[in-house]
């Protein structure tokens, strides 16, 4: 049976179609979820896509966090539902307190879009088990507020528990503390990543196929997971 | 403007006409029945008007009242004509409407007589579904799919308020595309600024780039290309042109006609505010002078989030076949949308103006009609479908309000009238066509610029040229670092090029290539090009050269060019010399399109681009669209890495002549502009394009790159750096003596392309060239292992040195943190819908809140989910919100480090 992966559309979501395409290319069945509908329609995992939900007004992700669908997702995530937040989705996960820390304006103050090398630090999450620890991958980064910050204790804890999922290599594109590009919760089912794996799933349109691993990971994870 | 009614004759508002309860929200359906135009006029008591409102009856009763038509940009004879059309003086609201609809920007009154050539000389095309006169031209690209594209200017607003001017420039062209029934899928931004090292350029450029990015990124549209040109002629008048591409199923094509009396007129999108009032007449149709600073309130404020919702709502309405007609609100706002939709159908319209949702309740009728508030669309909807339309709007959180209805033409077949009431007072009663189609048309005087003969006689071919290997090496490094030729990454990486997942090629490639059908691989290629210097030297051939370059840029990808759009940026049409340049440019473009066999599908004219008496270089910007049956066949510009020391052969297609006038070299090294631009032979361009399409289809070429500004040297460097592959070339024998190697490397002869051909394909490729009649020269080989560009017998420059020279310029000029800060503040201004005065101040708290989790600001102030005080040091401890040194002289540490960007990965 094909795993059903939900992709949430908030007002202002932009990469929802791309995330759904990535799920499909990876072999999953994308299911479109609507911000105003609290039901998850039986999906096995959820992607919160990139974009500017609610125009990023007030603060990135701050309004989306209160969407009806998020209440359900937060509960389900605490119960083990795999959730991947990409870019704006990462910001929403932080605002929803599923992940610690915050994403702030890039230190150089510009939106920046470039092909970015990452090192996968943790292959133990629901979304990165298809990678080798230490593997270097190339996927696009594009954000204006992608600078990850947290207090020292939190950062140390993330490092100690192996919850830094990926780091920027060859230049930090936004000033993130400790070059953090992606983190996970302590259970490893919720991952927030600033770069965009869904834009690296086709040779024709992406800089590599490295992004596919995030989506095949969750499919693999779901097959292995108890029903 | 002040037209206060005489207090002595004020009376209480009358009871006419009976309007239904005011529907102010999306959920309320109007109950108005059809309104008989004659009945309205007959019912209007001649002496009955509200205090402060200039009504039709009042206008009839006060024929001698002085009106500020001159201040609104109308000439005496134009005002007389309005009085003649109406049979009375116009009301204040009507005067505002005529002044903006008859402005140069809306009426094309100076350009119309010339633009006709685009239709008259149009080559036959069975692809054209909608052409000039529509919001954008639409061309069929397959049995099921069509694409629409158009380029427009937003020049003056972008100088007055760079961020918002640029942002709303993008927003405006996107709505044009949306109005055709298309989903917008990409944008491009041809930009022109004053001298790169002029202090004001940093202000304008950083704001414009942030605005283009801020709006386009937030809308989810990949930016796939554009131009970045610096020239002192644009110092006081930068050019922000914006292009949008959309795709639609053929059957979804929309039109703007307000057909069907009894249909409801719905305004959807943002509330109407005082922003942009008179944008087209005050900004776009007048010359800049010292008072330009005071014009800031005439610049609109953009909200891309609302536009994104508007796009999704409109597309849902189209798919459910819920709208009869649709028009975007751009320049001239509601006035333009109401009159154009009615005039297109020959119908009349009855509008209750007080139903328009306002940001500022104190707005008066003429302000509501003239407002250029962004993110609004006008829909014509059958009454039985209104409920569904409002529901769709509600789903997307967009305001939709029924503001009026379509009325029947007169019984004698004459077009209907547009009647607008304001709180029961008739304030507008006009024939819509009189604003749209019957505006003034001028055959302005034209005269070749007096200095042109001398200018053309001052040829760059006589300038001293480098003639030693050392001088040539230095020239190359200097050229690739010059602002117009330098790496544009500092700009383009502020744009999202990946969103939507269909970008196959984007800048710095010659064309943007977008896949439009995932199933078949069908896609389109788009390029925009212009060269103001060439056009200054010879507007006719300069325009053909711009067309040829855009055409060639599309062709090198392997695409077949099929359609043209254009944005004609010129000085004041009241200057006979400018008018001559304009006429020559239009003639050149129309002739050129005929020769190439591709039609002009639409475009835009921007006049009054000058500072005082000094006009900008005439700058026709030409966009060419091509189609690729399968985007997997596209040819990129970069040399291809080959394993094991293997290499491709390099061919130069076309002929190189001693053509240096108007060139980038003449400008960079001698600050020289004179002579005659390169020859342009469109028949040869066409042969070249056919060759390239065929070569791409059969897979002969592994890269292809157009030669234009900076000549062969520039193309070689760009093709090398794209993927970090070196090259070794030799200058052909007939170019070896004296300064001829220089000519070979830097001449800007048209009709040339640099291609690399994989081993085993050379014979077939050269045979194809011969068959197609395209001259070719084998000039060298790629050198994947060499890591350098070598010109035999002249110089060898390592790729690292080339990259350092090429990529350092823009970060050095614009990369300072202070420049960035300006842009950020403007970004935040864009989020405020407050009046412009003090908008920045009001927005500041938002800015602080959004950026404040820095070492200096406790996190709890922002409610950001940071545990404990955010005392962790950041990488460099810098305070992003604090003052920072200017970047002019190098403080780039915090900003870019662009030079270390890895070579672009394999996109083949």
HADDOCK unambig.tbl for C-alpha pairs under 7 A between the chains (distance, minus, plus):
assign (segid A and resid 11 and name CA) (segid B and resid 309 and name CA) 6.80 0.50 0.50
assign (segid A and resid 12 and name CA) (segid B and resid 305 and name CA) 6.17 0.50 0.50
assign (segid A and resid 12 and name CA) (segid B and resid 308 and name CA) 6.48 0.50 0.50
assign (segid A and resid 14 and name CA) (segid B and resid 220 and name CA) 5.18 0.50 0.50
assign (segid A and resid 15 and name CA) (segid B and resid 499 and name CA) 6.15 0.50 0.50
assign (segid A and resid 15 and name CA) (segid B and resid 500 and name CA) 6.42 0.50 0.50
assign (segid A and resid 17 and name CA) (segid B and resid 500 and name CA) 6.82 0.50 0.50
assign (segid A and resid 18 and name CA) (segid B and resid 500 and name CA) 5.96 0.50 0.50
assign (segid A and resid 18 and name CA) (segid B and resid 501 and name CA) 5.78 0.50 0.50
assign (segid A and resid 51 and name CA) (segid B and resid 218 and name CA) 6.97 0.50 0.50
assign (segid A and resid 52 and name CA) (segid B and resid 218 and name CA) 5.94 0.50 0.50
assign (segid A and resid 54 and name CA) (segid B and resid 305 and name CA) 6.77 0.50 0.50
assign (segid A and resid 55 and name CA) (segid B and resid 305 and name CA) 4.75 0.50 0.50
assign (segid A and resid 57 and name CA) (segid B and resid 831 and name CA) 6.97 0.50 0.50
assign (segid A and resid 58 and name CA) (segid B and resid 846 and name CA) 6.54 0.50 0.50
assign (segid A and resid 59 and name CA) (segid B and resid 850 and name CA) 5.40 0.50 0.50
assign (segid A and resid 94 and name CA) (segid B and resid 865 and name CA) 6.54 0.50 0.50
assign (segid A and resid 95 and name CA) (segid B and resid 864 and name CA) 6.84 0.50 0.50
assign (segid A and resid 95 and name CA) (segid B and resid 865 and name CA) 6.09 0.50 0.50
assign (segid A and resid 97 and name CA) (segid B and resid 865 and name CA) 6.47 0.50 0.50
assign (segid A and resid 100 and name CA) (segid B and resid 865 and name CA) 6.60 0.50 0.50
assign (segid A and resid 100 and name CA) (segid B and resid 866 and name CA) 6.55 0.50 0.50
assign (segid A and resid 101 and name CA) (segid B and resid 865 and name CA) 5.83 0.50 0.50
assign (segid A and resid 101 and name CA) (segid B and resid 866 and name CA) 4.70 0.50 0.50
assign (segid A and resid 102 and name CA) (segid B and resid 864 and name CA) 6.39 0.50 0.50
assign (segid A and resid 102 and name CA) (segid B and resid 865 and name CA) 6.24 0.50 0.50
assign (segid A and resid 102 and name CA) (segid B and resid 866 and name CA) 6.23 0.50 0.50
assign (segid A and resid 104 and name CA) (segid B and resid 850 and name CA) 6.84 0.50 0.50
assign (segid A and resid 104 and name CA) (segid B and resid 851 and name CA) 5.58 0.50 0.50
assign (segid A and resid 104 and name CA) (segid B and resid 853 and name CA) 6.52 0.50 0.50
assign (segid A and resid 105 and name CA) (segid B and resid 851 and name CA) 5.34 0.50 0.50
assign (segid A and resid 107 and name CA) (segid B and resid 880 and name CA) 5.99 0.50 0.50
assign (segid A and resid 108 and name CA) (segid B and resid 817 and name CA) 6.55 0.50 0.50
assign (segid A and resid 108 and name CA) (segid B and resid 894 and name CA) 5.74 0.50 0.50
assign (segid A and resid 108 and name CA) (segid B and resid 895 and name CA) 4.71 0.50 0.50
assign (segid A and resid 109 and name CA) (segid B and resid 820 and name CA) 5.90 0.50 0.50
assign (segid A and resid 109 and name CA) (segid B and resid 821 and name CA) 6.81 0.50 0.50
assign (segid A and resid 109 and name CA) (segid B and resid 824 and name CA) 6.76 0.50 0.50
assign (segid A and resid 110 and name CA) (segid B and resid 494 and name CA) 6.48 0.50 0.50
assign (segid A and resid 110 and name CA) (segid B and resid 820 and name CA) 6.63 0.50 0.50
assign (segid A and resid 111 and name CA) (segid B and resid 494 and name CA) 4.86 0.50 0.50
assign (segid A and resid 112 and name CA) (segid B and resid 493 and name CA) 5.22 0.50 0.50
assign (segid A and resid 112 and name CA) (segid B and resid 494 and name CA) 4.82 0.50 0.50
assign (segid A and resid 113 and name CA) (segid B and resid 493 and name CA) 4.68 0.50 0.50
assign (segid A and resid 113 and name CA) (segid B and resid 494 and name CA) 6.04 0.50 0.50
assign (segid A and resid 113 and name CA) (segid B and resid 495 and name CA) 6.40 0.50 0.50
assign (segid A and resid 113 and name CA) (segid B and resid 496 and name CA) 5.88 0.50 0.50
assign (segid A and resid 114 and name CA) (segid B and resid 493 and name CA) 6.22 0.50 0.50
assign (segid A and resid 142 and name CA) (segid B and resid 496 and name CA) 6.47 0.50 0.50
assign (segid A and resid 150 and name CA) (segid B and resid 866 and name CA) 5.74 0.50 0.50
assign (segid A and resid 150 and name CA) (segid B and resid 870 and name CA) 6.24 0.50 0.50
assign (segid A and resid 151 and name CA) (segid B and resid 866 and name CA) 6.88 0.50 0.50
assign (segid A and resid 151 and name CA) (segid B and resid 867 and name CA) 6.59 0.50 0.50
assign (segid A and resid 151 and name CA) (segid B and resid 868 and name CA) 6.64 0.50 0.50
assign (segid A and resid 151 and name CA) (segid B and resid 869 and name CA) 6.60 0.50 0.50
assign (segid A and resid 151 and name CA) (segid B and resid 870 and name CA) 4.77 0.50 0.50
assign (segid A and resid 151 and name CA) (segid B and resid 871 and name CA) 5.89 0.50 0.50
assign (segid A and resid 151 and name CA) (segid B and resid 872 and name CA) 5.19 0.50 0.50
assign (segid A and resid 152 and name CA) (segid B and resid 872 and name CA) 5.09 0.50 0.50
assign (segid A and resid 175 and name CA) (segid B and resid 875 and name CA) 6.43 0.50 0.50
assign (segid A and resid 177 and name CA) (segid B and resid 874 and name CA) 5.79 0.50 0.50
assign (segid A and resid 177 and name CA) (segid B and resid 875 and name CA) 6.33 0.50 0.50
assign (segid A and resid 199 and name CA) (segid B and resid 498 and name CA) 6.49 0.50 0.50
assign (segid A and resid 199 and name CA) (segid B and resid 501 and name CA) 6.22 0.50 0.50
assign (segid A and resid 203 and name CA) (segid B and resid 907 and name CA) 6.42 0.50 0.50
assign (segid A and resid 204 and name CA) (segid B and resid 504 and name CA) 5.85 0.50 0.50
assign (segid A and resid 204 and name CA) (segid B and resid 632 and name CA) 6.85 0.50 0.50
assign (segid A and resid 204 and name CA) (segid B and resid 907 and name CA) 6.27 0.50 0.50
assign (segid A and resid 204 and name CA) (segid B and resid 908 and name CA) 6.79 0.50 0.50
assign (segid A and resid 205 and name CA) (segid B and resid 501 and name CA) 6.39 0.50 0.50
assign (segid A and resid 205 and name CA) (segid B and resid 502 and name CA) 6.03 0.50 0.50
assign (segid A and resid 205 and name CA) (segid B and resid 503 and name CA) 5.51 0.50 0.50
assign (segid A and resid 205 and name CA) (segid B and resid 504 and name CA) 4.86 0.50 0.50
assign (segid A and resid 207 and name CA) (segid B and resid 905 and name CA) 5.60 0.50 0.50
assign (segid A and resid 207 and name CA) (segid B and resid 906 and name CA) 6.60 0.50 0.50
assign (segid A and resid 207 and name CA) (segid B and resid 907 and name CA) 6.18 0.50 0.50
